[in-house]
Amino acid sequence: MASPRLETFCCPNRDASTEFVINFQPVFFSAICIGSAGVSLVFSILQILPKRRGYRRLGQYPLPKPASSSRILFIISVCDILGCAGILVRSSIWLGLPDLVSGISDTSSSDVWPEVFCVGTAVWIQLFFSASFWWTFCYAVDVYLVVKRSAGLSTIVLYHMITWGLAVLLCVEGVAMLYYPSISSCENGLQHAIPHYITTYAPLLLVLTVNPVLFARTVSAGEPHPKGRQGIYTENERRLGTEIKIRFFKIMLVFFICWLPNIINESLLFYLEMQADIKASHLKNVRNATLITWFIMGILNPMQGFLNTLAFHGWTGFHVDLTFQQPRELAWDSASTSVAAAGGYNPIVGSTLHYQSHIQEAKKTMAANGQQPSDAISVLSEGNRNDRSPVYQGW
């Protein structure tokens, strides 16, 4: 799981509420994290691998360079996989080497490796899940700007600078504040912990609050305008708009399911910290709710990787194609955000999603009428590529 409490756990003089949740059934909790992270890791990798069935083999057609939004979806999956791998490694070590965990609390020991491992894995997990949050925000921004046709010539490099720069900056700043001046003296007051919690939850809250607004505006901006268009194109746009709404709803649903328990759990833990005695009888229900959300986090946080791939692409199947052929390059503008900016036609195989055939019909109809196809159709439909998994054409 990914929680700032795990960074405070690395402090020998950790607070009482952190001690309470960490020491409750640690073996069972680690086993749950291993199971959830293992399942998510395996199926996430399986999801993003190219598939044989209905997959357009490299070299069969000239392959265009994928749009920025398509690359962002792939990077989000990679960040989720790396964060999930960190959870798997940490939980496995904690379960297999209990002496290492107990060494974190031993202030008399001169062995620094327990604390190094604890801090290193905690920072690794926070960094990649934080980067996943920032990339999810950039995805919403990128799609919205393309639909509004106000993005100009955007480049994926700009998104890399924003996401990785902010993720590293906030992670380093939060950890430095928490462990200043040393690990043994952290948690001696809220002035150490609060900045760390803020830097951890800032990108999470940003996605929870801003992304739904951006997605709603994107759908609204991409709604069809039947005036001056043929009926078949308007109907195709309407069908595509429905698919777009469903996909955006799935993305936000996965995010809320996986990370809302973190916010609830952190609120309960802060409430317990404010109490003189967290073991008081009148706090029994609060303690139970805290433990329940704690174990839910252990299950849902690692599952974000797999659930995200389902939201992005749907179930892509087990038919993995590991053969490699050198793709033939086209002279595409690498800075272009949308593949369909020039109204070009891309060959489509038979197993493409049904509504994507309507997109191609719409493009042909618009080209025949001397009109340009919509950037919204091209960019917003690129995540729904179940069997072909063409998001990997550019990687």
ABEGO torsion letter per residue (X at the ends): XBBAAAAAAABABBBAAAAAAAABGAAAAAAAAAAAAAAAAAAAAAAABBBABGBBBBGABBBBBBBAAAAAAAAAAAAAAAAAAAAAAAAAAAAABAAAAAAAABAABABAAAAAAAAAAAAAAAAAAAAAAAAAAAAAAAAAAAAAGAAEBBBAAAAAAAAAAAAAAAAAAAAAAAAOABAAABGBEAAAAAAAAAAAAAAAAAAAAAAAAAAAAAAAAABBBABGBBAAAAAAAAAAAAAAAAAAAAAAAAAAAAAAAAAAAAAAAAAAAABABAABAAAAAAAAAAAAAAAAAAAAAAAAAAAAAAAAAEBAEABBBABBBBBBBBBBBAABABAAAAGBBBBBBAABBAAAAAAAAAAAAAAAAGBBBBAAAAAAAAABBAAAGAAAAAX
